[in-house]
Amino acid sequence: MAFISSGYNPDKPMEDRITDIGPRYYEEFYPPVIKKNKGKWLYHEILEPGIVVHVAESGDELYAVRVGGCRLMSVSHIREIMEIADKHCDGYVRWTTRNNVEFMVDSKDKVEPLKKDLLGRKQPGGCYKFPIGGTGASISNIVHTQGWIHCHTPATDASGTVKATMDVLFDEFTNMKLPAKLRVSMACCLNMCGAVHCSDIAILGYHRKPPLMDHEYLDKMCEIPLAIAACPTAAIKPSKVDLPDGTTVKSVSVNEVRCMFCGNCYTMCPSMPLTDAEGDCVVLMAGGKISNRIDAPKFSKVVVAAIDNEVPRWPTMTATIKRMVETYAADANKYERLGQWAERIGWEKFFEKCGLEFTHHLIDDFRDPAYFTWRQTTNFKFT
């Protein structure tokens, strides 16, 4: 018997069709001034840290006030953001890719009352709820991953390390006195949901021990072939293990020399946990960027091989990052990104000036054939 779909007319496929599944079309949320001038903006100008004016061909102006936000927000905090947007911005607000919040108004007269309201809202401890900044030659918000609050393979926390770091870099968020913009990112493990491979300064959670093996339950909880196939370095192979009670079970063994501590096996098999309080640590990287400005994009380099997880404030990590930023700010030329400064003075001098110890863990033997074969950056020139 042929299948007959009730209510579907092949001659009129859109008839009675439900089309509001998923997110709404983004253009519905444009402020009127943006919708009117889309594609017709002439220029933008940073009036002061955190406040940007965009000017259109028609003469219309849009003022954006940028405030620092957190990646994981409470419902009450979001409701307060909505309250501010309703009060000053006709309900319009946007988030940037670095978790900043931008309130947009169409008149300069509305900027000062909005700014005064934002800076007047403080936490019970006295700090700003909505600090203004993050534009131009400053440190914007840290883009980061899940950390202990949500992920199953982190070597460190994300929200905790980012909060502690931004606390010591707060002045650089609210002013624009750095030589150039400086972007900090954070990833809580090598799987790197963040952008630590190409940031000026990057925080990376790092496992230093192979997965633990719960042989007794492994065959009961895991699909062994999936755990083996998940390993990118072929460090896992099937094995039979004798338990203390004399029984023999099917399990796996790990070649520790080949293990890169990525945690892919734990994703497939809960009986192979990787997290370890003693082995997990924080790695600091520096010198990356994604822009083509002045020279080609750069990969970040490891500059501190391991810092212990000193919860809850990570004092050694934050002090090291603060020292790197202050040294860069004092020594770099105008418009020079951190990696460009390090290459100009030499990486040896970078370690010396920043007070960092150079160890054998930091030797860089990475070779990217793209530099020699693809020739795809705007900075490449035939000679």
C-alpha positions in Angstrom: 0.0 0.0 0.0 1.4 3.4 -1.0 2.2 5.8 1.9 -0.2 8.8 2.0 0.9 11.8 4.1 -2.0 13.4 5.7 -2.2 17.1 5.2 0.7 17.4 2.7 -0.1 18.6 -0.8 2.8 18.0 -3.2 1.4 20.6 -5.6 1.5 23.2 -2.8 4.4 22.2 -0.6 4.3 25.4 1.5 0.7 25.1 2.4 0.1 24.9 6.2 3.8 24.3 6.7 5.3 25.2 10.1 8.2 27.5 9.4 9.1 29.0 12.8 11.2 26.1 13.9 14.7 27.2 15.1 16.0 30.7 15.7 14.2 33.7 14.3 15.7 35.5 11.3 18.4 37.8 12.7 17.2 40.9 10.7 14.2 41.0 12.9 16.4 42.1 15.8 18.2 45.0 14.0 17.7 48.4 15.6 15.8 50.6 13.1 18.9 52.8 12.4 20.9 49.6 11.4 18.1 48.2 9.3 17.8 51.5 7.5 21.5 51.9 6.7 22.6 48.4 6.2 25.5 48.3 3.8 25.7 52.0 3.7 28.0 52.8 6.7 30.9 55.2 5.9 33.2 54.9 9.0 33.3 54.4 12.7 35.3 56.2 15.4 36.2 55.3 19.0 35.2 58.3 21.0 36.6 57.0 24.3 37.3 53.5 25.7 34.2 51.4 25.2 32.2 54.0 23.2 32.1 53.8 19.4 30.2 55.9 16.9 29.2 54.5 13.5 28.3 57.1 10.8 26.2 56.2 7.7 26.0 57.8 4.2 22.6 59.3 5.2 24.2 61.1 8.2 22.6 58.8 10.7 24.7 57.9 13.7 24.8 54.8 15.9 26.5 54.9 19.3 27.6 51.6 20.8 28.6 51.4 24.4 30.5 48.2 25.1 30.7 46.6 28.5 32.4 43.6 29.8 30.3 40.5 30.2 30.8 36.9 31.3 30.4 33.9 29.1 28.2 32.1 31.6 25.5 34.5 32.8 22.8 34.0 35.4 19.1 34.6 34.5 19.0 37.6 36.9 22.0 39.2 35.2 20.5 38.8 31.8 17.2 40.3 33.0 19.1 43.3 34.3 20.8 43.7 30.8 17.3 43.5 29.2 16.1 46.1 31.7 18.9 48.5 30.7 18.2 47.9 27.0 14.5 48.6 27.5 15.3 51.8 29.5 17.9 53.3 27.2 18.0 51.5 23.8 14.4 50.7 22.9 15.1 47.1 23.8 18.0 46.5 21.4 21.2 44.9 22.6 23.9 42.7 21.1 26.7 40.4 22.3 30.2 40.4 20.7 32.2 37.3 19.9 34.3 38.0 23.0 31.3 38.0 25.4 31.1 41.8 25.6 27.7 43.4 25.7 26.9 46.3 23.4 24.1 48.8 24.1 23.2 50.8 21.0 21.5 54.2 20.8 20.9 56.4 17.9 21.7 59.8 19.4 24.7 61.2 21.2 22.3 62.7 23.8 21.5 59.2 25.0 25.1 58.1 25.6 25.8 59.9 28.8 22.7 58.8 30.7 23.3 55.2 29.5 27.0 55.4 30.6 26.0 56.9 34.0 23.5 54.1 34.6 25.9 51.4 33.6 28.7 52.6 35.9 26.3 53.2 38.7 25.4 49.5 38.9 27.8 47.6 41.2 28.1 44.2 42.8 27.7 43.9 46.6 31.5 43.8 46.9 31.8 47.2 45.2 33.0 46.1 41.7 31.3 47.2 38.5 28.6 45.0 37.1 29.0 46.6 33.7 32.5 48.0 33.2 32.9 50.0 30.0 35.9 49.3 27.7 37.4 46.7 25.5 37.8 48.8 22.4 40.9 49.9 20.4 44.4 49.3 21.9 43.1 47.5 25.0 42.5 44.0 26.3 39.0 42.9 25.4 37.2 40.1 27.2 38.8 36.7 27.3 37.1 34.2 25.0 37.1 30.8 26.8 35.8 27.3 27.0 33.7 25.4 29.5 36.1 24.4 32.3 35.0 22.5 35.4 31.5 23.9 35.3 30.4 22.0 32.3 33.1 20.0 30.4 34.2 16.4 31.0 37.9 16.6 30.0 39.2 19.9 31.4 42.7 20.2 33.0 41.8 23.5 34.6 38.8 25.8 35.1 37.7 28.3 32.5 35.5 30.8 34.3 37.8 30.8 37.4 41.0 31.4 35.5 39.4 34.0 33.3 37.9 35.9 36.2 41.2 35.9 38.1 43.1 37.1 35.0 40.7 39.9 34.0 40.8 41.1 37.6 44.5 41.8 37.3 44.1 43.2 33.8 41.1 45.4 34.5 42.9 48.7 33.9 43.9 47.5 30.5 40.3 46.8 29.7 39.0 50.3 30.6 41.7 52.3 28.9 43.4 52.2 25.5 47.1 52.8 26.5 48.6 49.6 25.1 50.7 49.7 21.9 48.0 47.8 20.0 45.1 45.6 20.8 46.0 42.5 22.9 43.8 39.5 22.8 43.8 36.8 25.6 42.1 33.5 25.1 41.6 30.4 27.3 41.1 26.7 26.6 40.8 24.2 29.4 42.3 21.3 27.5 44.2 20.4 24.3 41.0 19.8 22.4 40.8 23.6 22.5 37.3 24.9 22.1 39.0 28.3 22.5 41.4 30.2 20.3 44.7 29.6 22.1 46.6 28.7 18.9 46.5 32.3 17.6 46.2 34.8 20.6 48.6 37.3 21.9 48.4 35.6 25.3 46.7 32.3 25.9 45.9 30.1 28.9 45.8 26.4 28.2 44.8 23.6 30.6 47.1 20.6 30.2 47.0 17.0 31.3 50.3 15.5 32.2 49.2 11.9 33.0 47.6 9.2 30.8 44.1 8.1 31.6 43.3 6.0 34.6 42.0 2.5 33.9 38.9 1.1 35.7 39.4 -2.4 34.3 36.7 -3.9 36.4 33.9 -1.9 34.8 35.4 -1.0 31.5 33.9 -3.8 29.4 30.5 -3.2 31.0 30.4 0.6 30.5 32.3 1.0 27.2 32.3 0.0 23.6 36.0 -1.0 23.5 36.4 -0.6 19.7 35.1 2.9 19.9 37.6 3.8 22.7 40.4 2.3 20.6 39.3 4.2 17.4 38.9 7.5 19.3 42.7 7.7 20.0 44.4 10.0 17.5 47.8 8.5 18.2 46.9 4.8 18.2 48.0 4.5 21.8 45.2 2.2 22.9 44.9 -1.5 22.1 42.6 -4.3 23.4 43.9 -6.3 26.3 42.9 -8.9 28.8 43.5 -8.0 32.5 43.5 -10.2 35.5 41.7 -8.7 38.5 42.7 -9.2 42.1 39.8 -11.7 42.6 41.3 -13.9 40.0 38.9 -13.2 37.2 40.0 -12.1 33.7 38.2 -9.3 31.9 38.4 -7.7 28.5 39.8 -4.3 28.7 42.4 -2.0 27.0 46.0 -1.0 27.6 47.5 2.4 26.9 51.0 3.0 25.4 52.0 5.9 27.7 54.8 7.0 25.3 52.3 7.6 22.5 49.5 9.2 24.7 49.0 12.9 24.1 46.6 13.3 27.0 43.8 14.6 24.8 40.9 12.8 26.6 39.2 11.5 23.5 39.2 8.0 25.0 37.3 9.3 28.1 34.7 10.8 25.7 34.0 7.4 24.4 34.7 5.5 27.6 33.8 6.8 31.2 36.1 4.1 32.6 39.2 5.9 31.3 39.1 9.2 33.2 42.0 11.7 32.6 41.5 14.3 35.2 44.1 14.2 37.9 44.7 16.8 40.6 48.5 16.3 40.6 49.0 16.0 36.9 46.7 18.7 35.6 48.2 22.2 35.1 48.1 25.5 33.2 50.3 26.3 30.2 50.8 29.9 29.0 51.3 30.7 25.3 52.1 34.0 23.6 52.7 35.7 20.3 49.8 34.5 18.1 47.4 36.6 16.0 44.9 36.0 13.2 45.2 39.4 11.5 47.2 40.1 8.3 48.1 43.5 9.5 51.8 44.4 9.0 52.7 40.8 8.7 51.2 37.3 8.4 49.1 35.5 11.0 51.1 33.8 13.7 50.8 30.7 15.9 51.1 31.1 19.6 54.2 29.6 21.2 54.4 28.0 24.6 56.3 30.3 27.0 55.5 28.7 30.4 55.3 24.9 30.3 53.4 24.3 33.5 51.8 26.2 36.4 49.9 24.3 39.1 46.2 24.8 39.5 46.3 27.2 42.4 42.6 27.5 43.0 40.6 29.6 43.4 42.7 32.6 42.2 45.7 31.1 40.3 48.1 33.7 41.8 51.3 32.5 39.9 49.5 32.4 36.6 47.9 35.8 36.9 51.1 37.4 38.1 53.0 35.9 35.1 50.4 37.2 32.7 50.4 40.7 34.3 54.2 40.8 34.1 54.1 39.9 30.4 51.5 42.6 29.6 53.3 45.3 31.5 56.6 44.4 29.9 55.0 44.5 26.4 53.2 47.8 27.1 56.5 49.4 28.2 58.8 48.1 25.5 56.8 47.6 22.3 56.4 50.2 19.5 53.0 51.7 18.6 50.7 49.4 16.7 53.1 46.4 17.4 51.3 43.2 18.5 52.9 41.1 21.2 54.3 38.5 18.8 55.7 41.2 16.5 57.4 42.8 19.5 58.9 39.5 20.6 60.2 38.7 17.1 61.7 42.2 16.8 63.7 42.0 20.0 64.2 38.2 19.7 62.5 35.5 21.7 65.5 35.2 23.9 65.1 38.8 25.0 61.4 38.2 25.4 62.0 35.6 28.0 64.7 37.7 29.7 62.6 40.9 29.8 59.4 39.1 31.0 61.3 37.1 33.7 60.4 33.7 32.2 62.5 30.6 32.6 63.4 28.9 29.3 63.4 25.1 29.5 63.7 22.2 27.1 59.9 21.9 27.1 59.7 25.1 25.1 61.9 24.2 22.1 59.8 24.8 19.0 60.2 22.2 16.2 56.9 22.9 14.5 57.1 23.3 10.7 54.1 24.5 8.8 54.4 23.8 5.0 51.7 26.4 4.4 54.3 29.1 4.8 56.3 27.6 1.9 53.6 26.1 -0.4 50.2 27.6 0.0 51.2 31.3 -0.4 47.7 32.4 0.6 48.3 35.4 3.0 48.0 39.0 1.9 51.6 39.5 3.1 53.1 37.0 0.6 55.0 38.6 -2.2 56.7 36.9 -5.1 60.4 38.0 -5.4 
